[in-house]
Amino acid sequence: MEINESEKTESLVAFRQILEHVTDGIVTFNETGIIDSVNPAITVLFHYTAEELIGKSIHEIIPQIQVTNDQTLASALLAFTEKPQEVQGRKKDSSLFICLLQISQMETVGKLKFTAIIHDISELRRVESALRVSENKINAIIQSAVDGVITINERGQIEMVNPAASKLFGYHPDELMGKSVNMLMPEPDKSRHDGYLHNYYRSGIGRIIGIGREVTGLRKNGTTFPFYLSISEVNLPDKRVFTGFIHDITNQKMAEEKLRRYAAELERSNRELQDFAYVSSHDLQEPLRKIQAFGDRLKAKEAEHLSDQGKDYIDRMLNAAFRMQRLINDLLSFSRVTTQSQPFIKVDLNILLREVLSDLEVMIDKTGARIEFETLPAIEAEAIQMRQLFQNLISNALKFRKEDEAPVIKISSKLIQRKAHLISTPGDEQVQIYVQDNGIGFDEKYLDRIFNVFQRLDGQKYEGSGIGLAICRKIAIRHGGDITARSEPGKGSVFIVTLALKQPKEAVS
């Protein structure tokens, strides 16, 4: 069927419209390489106008098209007609860009004519280059990572292993490549691994993939070790791979075991301390009570038969028994901080402080003391121990007063953030309580000594067993803090108690 002129015209118009809108550059040139037509895309690619390009040699925009003396243009273009070739295009400003060049030839009226299709791939190559750089960086990170990294395919065969993983399992990388990853597992996981993979492919539910868990690894020498395994899945166009990240937790497990042993030892020590407390409160005190009882009877009923020296001996004996009983009671108070402790509850320190001041009212009136205190926070604590803490500190301030000056005791607080931890937790919020007095003070070289059991700086002048501040320190430590002091002889002291605002959940009632 012949095509009439009208149809030919329509076909040519349609073809020209395609050339006008196609994104690839199209240029035609004759057998001498002179350009005779271009489409709009060419002007965009090379930054020339159509008029500037027509009449130029194709060599000016595609430098790699060169004709030597012993060849024709057709033979020079042969490689470009067989398949697209990657070449460099040269723009009007002489800058170069990467493009794909495909050339076709045809003969019209006995003359050769060539058509070149030019596709800009410079952005594609830039992206590919960036991807290679990124891949190299990722590979460098994986190769230098402290944790082990192993990649396996769908069949469970190892495709990549980094140096850390090789060292961890005791293999050379070549010994692992292409082998089943189950060689790194002890039984029964080794026999079950293929089943795990099949179940995952069937159900889509993973035991570790996307979750992570503690597992056991098998070294080349047959020894096992614990590690934390997390696995990610990547679906590639032609396959899917699994990457396992291996973090050796041997040291962590050893530390946990050591901690368990310490906890068991501490539990045993606490039981022994409780046994001691029971013995102290019953068996040791019973002979003392008898000494005191018979001493009192001798003093009351046999006084007329005793010499003055005998009476003095009885008084000394009773005083010694009284001091011994007080020491035992103080030791019991010290041990009960941990052996008879109660769960933590929310305690309003303002209410508690007023109750302590009420209990000490007689001593406060007797010394003419003035107590000043600011609003204190509410904290999670054991109320009885907080009462002990304030009572001991205020009693100390009243006891160690100057003879010629009424005591002034100031109690204040401020909130702080614990700085020792890298990770912030509720227990890191703390309060510092300041108990400041205008008493006799002390030399700070004795600072550590005053918080030890039975340590007194002036045992002759001031009564007491020297256990009050030791109890304060034990209470502060139990409440997630500590105690210290600043002082100078003759210039008073300030005791600084640090306590956690909130306690671990398991400790709170």
FENWO-V416347 format. One record per helix or strand of 3 or more residues. SS is the DSSP state (@ for helix, = for strand). FROM is the first residue (numbers start at 1). LEN is the number of residues. Records with the same first field share a line. If there is no record, write none. Layout:
# FENWO-V416347
SS->FROM-LEN ; FROM-LEN
This chain:
# FENWO-V416347
@->5-17 ; 40-7 ; 50-4 ; 58-4 ; 73-4 ; 78-5 ; 122-23 ; 163-7 ; 173-4 ; 181-4 ; 189-15 ; 250-52 ; 303-3 ; 308-32 ; 349-11 ; 361-7 ; 383-17 ; 426-3 ; 444-3 ; 449-3 ; 468-11 ; 505-3
=->25-6 ; 34-5 ; 85-6 ; 96-13 ; 111-10 ; 148-5 ; 157-5 ; 213-6 ; 224-12 ; 240-9 ; 344-5 ; 370-4 ; 378-4 ; 408-10 ; 429-8 ; 482-6 ; 493-8
